[in-house]
């Protein structure tokens, strides 16, 4: 982590065996925000992908890595994908004032980082921005931004949920109940995404799940927790680990993986 550098915004990306999507989105997203590269970082956490992602990054994004515009982290500690744990990891590794969850199949849009920073400047920091069409299956439900302070104040994504489904809705609902003002921005220029089959999304999760069933289970658990007054996630024990923060490696300027935790 570049502790001495403070960015306006961090785009937080997680990936496990989704190289076929990263190769479509990452280069485009970096190009679309290059005019503000000194105020923006892209934080990509690769959870042990076996599909060539690591080699692709080291061969094609040398300048972006060396400049700090792109941070690439690698860990094999998460054996199966769990959306909340993965997203908490990328957010924890980010250095920006504003954290944007950018699923690996999502596009920022041209100068998408500037668009978000300007919205905060005009509306204050105590807000959560949801750049979603709010239509199931469009792939942009997870495009959520808030300040780093607010994200960790409400405990991040709820790691008690099943591996996928409603983790975004749970985060938004807790933010609202913690008096963080909610804005949904449906501008198509800034919320484009690759359309996914939900069964494809579950391939790296543990167990033989049905996405709709996972969604229902997580919604029931989330609603019960909120009605019980649990407005801070991952708060069962003091100092609970949020995300994966052991055995994490990062590409240094020589494109070598160096252990940082």
Sine and cosine of phi, psi and omega as CSV:
sin_phi,cos_phi,sin_psi,cos_psi,sin_omega,cos_omega
0.00,0.00,0.70,-0.71,0.03,-1.00
-1.00,0.10,1.00,0.05,-0.14,-0.99
-0.92,0.38,-0.41,0.91,-0.06,-1.00
-1.00,0.00,-0.11,0.99,-0.02,-1.00
-0.95,-0.31,0.77,-0.63,0.02,-1.00
-0.93,-0.38,0.87,-0.50,0.01,-1.00
-0.99,-0.16,0.45,-0.89,0.14,-0.99
-0.91,0.40,-0.68,0.73,-0.18,-0.98
-0.60,-0.80,0.61,-0.79,0.09,-1.00
-0.85,-0.52,0.84,-0.55,0.17,-0.99
-1.00,0.01,0.89,-0.46,-0.13,-0.99
-0.98,-0.22,0.91,-0.42,-0.11,-0.99
-0.87,-0.50,0.69,-0.72,0.10,-0.99
-0.85,-0.52,0.50,-0.86,-0.04,-1.00
-0.44,-0.90,0.70,-0.71,0.18,-0.98
-0.66,-0.75,0.96,-0.28,0.02,-1.00
0.84,0.55,0.68,0.73,0.05,-1.00
-0.82,-0.57,0.55,0.83,-0.02,-1.00
-0.83,0.55,-0.59,0.80,-0.02,-1.00
-0.87,0.49,-0.35,0.94,0.08,-1.00
-0.99,-0.10,-0.65,0.76,0.03,-1.00
-0.84,0.55,-0.63,0.78,-0.04,-1.00
-0.93,0.38,-0.31,0.95,0.08,-1.00
-1.00,0.03,-0.56,0.83,-0.16,-0.99
-0.98,-0.18,-0.61,0.79,-0.20,-0.98
-0.90,0.44,-0.78,0.63,-0.02,-1.00
-0.86,0.51,-0.69,0.72,0.01,-1.00
-0.88,0.48,-0.69,0.73,-0.02,-1.00
-0.92,0.40,-0.63,0.78,0.04,-1.00
-0.91,0.42,-0.67,0.74,0.03,-1.00
-0.91,0.41,-0.62,0.78,-0.05,-1.00
-0.93,0.36,-0.31,0.95,-0.04,-1.00
-0.88,-0.47,0.18,0.98,-0.15,-0.99
-0.90,0.44,-0.46,0.89,0.00,-1.00
-0.93,0.36,-0.25,0.97,0.03,-1.00
-0.86,-0.51,0.44,0.90,-0.15,-0.99
-0.87,0.49,-0.39,0.92,-0.03,-1.00
-1.00,0.09,-0.13,0.99,0.08,-1.00
-0.93,-0.36,-0.01,1.00,-0.12,-0.99
-0.76,-0.65,0.62,-0.79,0.18,-0.98
-0.78,-0.63,0.54,-0.84,0.15,-0.99
-0.95,-0.30,0.85,-0.53,-0.04,-1.00
-0.94,-0.34,0.96,-0.30,-0.02,-1.00
-0.95,-0.31,0.87,-0.50,0.04,-1.00
-0.94,-0.33,0.88,-0.47,-0.01,-1.00
-0.99,-0.16,0.91,-0.42,-0.04,-1.00
-1.00,-0.06,0.94,0.33,0.13,-0.99
0.92,0.39,0.54,0.84,-0.02,-1.00
-0.85,0.52,0.64,-0.77,-0.01,-1.00
-0.92,-0.39,0.35,0.94,-0.12,-0.99
-0.92,-0.38,0.27,0.96,0.06,-1.00
0.99,-0.10,0.10,0.99,-0.05,-1.00
-0.88,0.48,-0.73,0.68,-0.06,-1.00
-0.85,0.53,-0.73,0.68,0.00,-1.00
-0.91,0.43,-0.63,0.78,0.01,-1.00
-0.88,0.48,-0.70,0.72,0.00,-1.00
-0.90,0.43,-0.72,0.70,-0.07,-1.00
-0.92,0.39,-0.45,0.89,-0.05,-1.00
-1.00,-0.04,-0.43,0.90,-0.17,-0.99
-0.91,-0.42,-0.15,0.99,-0.07,-1.00
-0.75,-0.66,0.66,0.75,-0.05,-1.00
-0.88,0.48,-0.77,0.64,-0.05,-1.00
-0.91,0.41,-0.62,0.79,-0.01,-1.00
-0.92,0.40,-0.61,0.80,0.05,-1.00
-0.92,0.39,-0.74,0.68,-0.06,-1.00
-0.90,0.43,-0.56,0.83,-0.02,-1.00
-0.99,0.16,-0.26,0.97,-0.05,-1.00
1.00,0.03,-0.02,1.00,0.02,-1.00
-0.90,0.44,-0.61,0.80,0.08,-1.00
-0.88,-0.47,0.80,-0.60,0.12,-0.99
-0.95,-0.31,0.81,-0.59,0.02,-1.00
-0.90,-0.43,0.86,-0.51,0.04,-1.00
-0.90,-0.44,0.52,-0.85,-0.04,-1.00
-0.69,-0.72,0.72,-0.69,0.08,-1.00
-0.49,-0.87,0.54,-0.84,0.07,-1.00
-0.94,-0.35,0.25,0.97,-0.07,-1.00
-0.96,0.28,-0.43,0.90,0.04,-1.00
-0.99,-0.11,0.99,-0.15,-0.12,-0.99
-0.93,0.37,-0.56,0.83,0.05,-1.00
-0.79,-0.62,0.52,-0.85,-0.08,-1.00
-0.94,0.34,0.72,-0.69,0.11,-0.99
-0.71,-0.70,0.93,-0.38,-0.18,-0.98
-0.83,0.56,-0.72,0.70,-0.05,-1.00
-0.91,0.41,-0.70,0.72,0.00,-1.00
-0.91,0.41,-0.69,0.73,-0.01,-1.00
-0.89,0.47,-0.74,0.68,-0.03,-1.00
-0.91,0.41,-0.62,0.78,0.06,-1.00
-0.88,0.47,-0.58,0.82,0.01,-1.00
-0.90,0.44,-0.76,0.65,-0.02,-1.00
-0.91,0.42,-0.60,0.80,0.02,-1.00
-0.93,0.36,-0.59,0.81,0.00,-1.00
-0.93,0.37,-0.53,0.85,-0.02,-1.00
-0.99,0.14,-0.17,0.99,-0.06,-1.00
-0.98,0.20,0.47,-0.88,-0.04,-1.00
-0.94,-0.35,-0.11,0.99,-0.12,-0.99
-0.97,0.25,0.35,-0.94,0.12,-0.99
-0.94,0.34,-0.63,0.78,0.02,-1.00
-0.93,-0.37,0.76,-0.65,-0.01,-1.00
-0.95,-0.32,0.77,-0.64,0.00,-1.00
-0.88,-0.48,0.87,-0.50,0.13,-0.99
-0.97,0.25,0.87,-0.50,-0.01,-1.00
-0.84,-0.54,0.99,-0.11,0.02,-1.00
-0.85,0.53,0.50,-0.87,-0.17,-0.99
-0.91,0.42,-0.18,0.98,0.03,-1.00
-0.98,-0.21,0.22,0.98,-0.08,-1.00
-0.96,-0.29,0.48,-0.87,0.08,-1.00
-0.94,-0.35,0.62,-0.79,0.00,-1.00
-0.98,0.22,-0.47,0.88,-0.19,-0.98
1.00,0.06,0.35,-0.94,-0.02,-1.00
-0.87,0.49,0.86,-0.51,-0.05,-1.00
0.83,0.56,0.63,0.77,-0.02,-1.00
-0.89,0.46,-0.52,0.86,0.05,-1.00
-0.92,0.40,-0.70,0.71,0.03,-1.00
-0.88,0.48,-0.62,0.79,0.01,-1.00
-0.85,0.52,-0.69,0.73,-0.02,-1.00
-0.94,0.34,-0.72,0.69,-0.01,-1.00
-0.87,0.50,-0.67,0.74,0.03,-1.00
-0.89,0.46,-0.60,0.80,0.00,-1.00
-0.91,0.41,-0.64,0.77,0.07,-1.00
-0.90,0.43,-0.66,0.75,0.01,-1.00
-0.87,0.49,-0.57,0.82,-0.05,-1.00
-1.00,0.06,-0.33,0.94,-0.12,-0.99
-0.82,-0.58,0.02,1.00,0.02,-1.00
1.00,0.03,0.19,-0.98,-0.10,-0.99
-1.00,0.03,-0.34,0.94,-0.08,-1.00
-1.00,0.08,0.83,0.56,-0.02,-1.00
-0.68,-0.73,0.37,-0.93,0.15,-0.99
-0.87,-0.50,0.78,-0.62,-0.04,-1.00
-0.97,-0.26,0.78,-0.63,0.00,-1.00
-0.88,-0.48,0.97,-0.23,-0.02,-1.00
-1.00,-0.02,0.97,0.23,-0.11,-0.99
-0.69,-0.73,0.56,-0.83,0.14,-0.99
-0.97,0.26,-0.19,0.98,0.02,-1.00
0.87,0.49,0.54,0.84,0.04,-1.00
-0.86,-0.50,0.84,-0.54,-0.05,-1.00
-0.85,0.53,0.74,-0.67,0.05,-1.00
1.00,-0.10,-0.13,0.99,0.00,-1.00
-0.98,0.20,-0.27,0.96,0.11,-0.99
1.00,0.06,0.10,1.00,-0.03,-1.00
-0.89,-0.46,0.30,0.96,-0.02,-1.00
-0.90,0.44,-0.45,0.89,-0.06,-1.00
-1.00,0.01,0.07,1.00,-0.04,-1.00
-0.98,0.21,1.00,0.02,-0.12,-0.99
-0.81,-0.58,0.71,-0.71,0.01,-1.00
-0.79,-0.61,0.61,-0.79,0.19,-0.98
-0.35,-0.94,0.18,-0.98,0.05,-1.00
-0.92,0.40,0.45,-0.89,0.05,-1.00
-0.87,0.50,-0.63,0.78,0.02,-1.00
-0.87,0.49,-0.73,0.69,-0.01,-1.00
-0.93,0.38,-0.61,0.79,-0.01,-1.00
-0.85,0.53,-0.74,0.68,-0.04,-1.00
-0.99,0.13,-0.36,0.93,0.08,-1.00
-0.90,0.44,-0.56,0.83,0.01,-1.00
-0.99,-0.13,0.15,0.99,0.13,-0.99
1.00,0.02,0.12,0.99,-0.01,-1.00
0.94,0.35,-0.39,-0.92,0.03,-1.00
-0.97,0.26,0.56,-0.83,-0.09,-1.00
-0.98,0.20,0.95,-0.32,-0.05,-1.00
-0.98,0.20,-0.10,1.00,0.06,-1.00
-0.99,0.15,-0.21,0.98,0.03,-1.00
-0.96,0.29,0.33,-0.94,0.14,-0.99
-0.88,0.48,0.24,-0.97,-0.22,-0.97
-0.86,0.51,-0.34,0.94,-0.02,-1.00
-0.37,-0.93,0.52,-0.86,0.06,-1.00
0.95,-0.32,0.89,-0.46,0.10,-1.00
0.95,0.32,0.10,1.00,0.05,-1.00
-0.90,0.44,-0.51,0.86,0.02,-1.00
-0.96,0.29,-0.70,0.71,0.04,-1.00
-0.88,0.47,-0.63,0.78,0.03,-1.00
-0.89,0.46,-0.70,0.71,0.02,-1.00
-0.87,0.49,-0.71,0.70,-0.01,-1.00
-0.89,0.46,-0.71,0.71,-0.03,-1.00
-0.90,0.44,-0.63,0.78,0.04,-1.00
-0.92,0.38,-0.61,0.79,0.04,-1.00
-0.87,0.49,-0.72,0.70,0.01,-1.00
-0.86,0.50,-0.69,0.72,-0.05,-1.00
-0.96,0.29,-0.28,0.96,0.12,-0.99
-1.00,-0.09,0.30,0.95,0.11,-0.99
0.90,0.43,0.58,0.82,0.15,-0.99
-0.99,-0.17,0.85,-0.53,-0.12,-0.99
-0.94,0.33,0.71,-0.70,-0.09,-1.00
-0.99,-0.16,0.76,-0.65,0.11,-0.99
-0.82,-0.58,0.76,-0.65,0.14,-0.99
-0.95,-0.32,0.82,-0.58,-0.05,-1.00
-0.90,-0.44,0.92,-0.40,-0.14,-0.99
-0.98,-0.20,0.25,0.97,-0.01,-1.00
-0.87,0.50,0.89,-0.46,-0.08,-1.00
-0.90,0.43,-0.39,0.92,0.00,-1.00
-0.89,0.46,-0.46,0.89,-0.12,-0.99
-0.89,-0.45,0.19,0.98,0.00,-1.00
-0.70,-0.72,0.48,0.88,0.01,-1.00
-0.94,0.34,0.56,-0.83,-0.01,-1.00
-0.46,-0.89,0.40,-0.91,0.12,-0.99
-0.97,0.26,0.77,-0.64,0.01,-1.00
-0.95,0.30,0.75,-0.67,-0.07,-1.00
-0.89,-0.45,0.51,-0.86,0.24,-0.97
-0.99,0.12,0.79,-0.61,-0.07,-1.00
-0.89,0.46,-0.49,0.87,0.07,-1.00
-0.90,0.43,-0.56,0.83,0.06,-1.00
-0.90,0.43,-0.61,0.79,-0.02,-1.00
-0.91,0.41,-0.42,0.91,-0.07,-1.00
-1.00,-0.02,-0.04,1.00,-0.12,-0.99
-0.85,0.53,-0.54,0.84,-0.06,-1.00
-0.99,-0.14,0.14,0.99,0.04,-1.00
-1.00,-0.02,0.41,-0.91,0.00,-1.00
-0.98,0.22,0.70,-0.71,0.09,-1.00
1.00,-0.09,0.19,-0.98,0.00,-1.00
-0.98,-0.19,0.99,0.12,-0.12,-0.99
-0.99,-0.14,0.43,-0.90,0.22,-0.98
-0.96,-0.29,0.78,-0.63,-0.14,-0.99
-0.87,0.49,-0.69,0.73,-0.03,-1.00
-0.89,0.46,-0.60,0.80,0.04,-1.00
-0.93,0.37,-0.65,0.76,0.06,-1.00
-0.86,0.50,-0.69,0.72,0.00,-1.00
-0.86,0.50,-0.71,0.70,-0.01,-1.00
-0.89,0.45,-0.71,0.70,0.00,-1.00
-0.87,0.49,-0.72,0.69,-0.02,-1.00
-0.92,0.38,-0.58,0.82,0.04,-1.00
-0.91,0.41,-0.67,0.74,0.02,-1.00
-0.89,0.46,-0.72,0.69,-0.01,-1.00
-0.90,0.44,-0.71,0.71,-0.02,-1.00
-0.89,0.47,-0.73,0.68,-0.01,-1.00
-0.88,0.48,-0.66,0.75,0.01,-1.00
-0.90,0.44,-0.68,0.74,-0.01,-1.00
-0.90,0.44,-0.68,0.73,-0.02,-1.00
-0.92,0.39,-0.66,0.75,0.02,-1.00
-0.92,0.38,-0.39,0.92,0.04,-1.00
-1.00,0.07,0.01,1.00,0.05,-1.00
1.00,0.06,0.25,0.97,0.02,-1.00
-1.00,0.05,1.00,0.09,-0.10,-1.00
-1.00,-0.05,-0.12,0.99,0.05,-1.00
-0.90,-0.43,0.84,-0.54,-0.03,-1.00
-0.98,0.20,0.38,-0.93,0.11,-0.99
0.83,0.56,0.64,0.77,-0.12,-0.99
-0.90,-0.44,0.39,0.92,-0.05,-1.00
-0.95,0.32,-0.57,0.82,0.00,-1.00
-0.74,-0.67,0.48,-0.87,0.06,-1.00
-0.91,0.41,0.62,-0.78,0.07,-1.00
0.87,0.49,0.49,0.87,0.07,-1.00
-0.88,0.48,0.62,-0.78,0.00,-1.00
-0.96,0.28,0.84,-0.54,0.07,-1.00
-0.99,-0.17,0.89,-0.45,-0.04,-1.00
0.99,0.15,-0.15,-0.99,0.04,-1.00
-0.98,-0.21,0.86,-0.51,-0.01,-1.00
-0.71,-0.70,0.57,0.82,0.17,-0.99
-0.73,-0.68,0.48,-0.88,0.01,-1.00
0.79,0.62,0.76,0.65,0.06,-1.00
-0.96,-0.29,0.73,-0.68,-0.01,-1.00
-0.90,-0.44,0.44,-0.90,-0.02,-1.00
-0.66,-0.75,0.62,-0.78,0.12,-0.99
-0.92,0.38,0.81,-0.59,0.12,-0.99
-1.00,-0.02,-0.15,-0.99,-0.07,-1.00
-0.92,0.39,-0.30,0.95,0.05,-1.00
-1.00,-0.09,0.21,0.98,-0.01,-1.00
0.85,0.52,0.61,0.79,0.11,-0.99
-0.95,-0.32,0.64,-0.77,0.05,-1.00
-0.98,0.19,0.87,-0.49,-0.03,-1.00
-0.87,-0.49,0.73,-0.68,-0.01,-1.00
-0.95,0.33,0.79,-0.62,0.01,-1.00
-0.93,-0.36,-0.39,0.92,0.08,-1.00
-0.71,-0.70,0.00,0.00,0.00,0.00
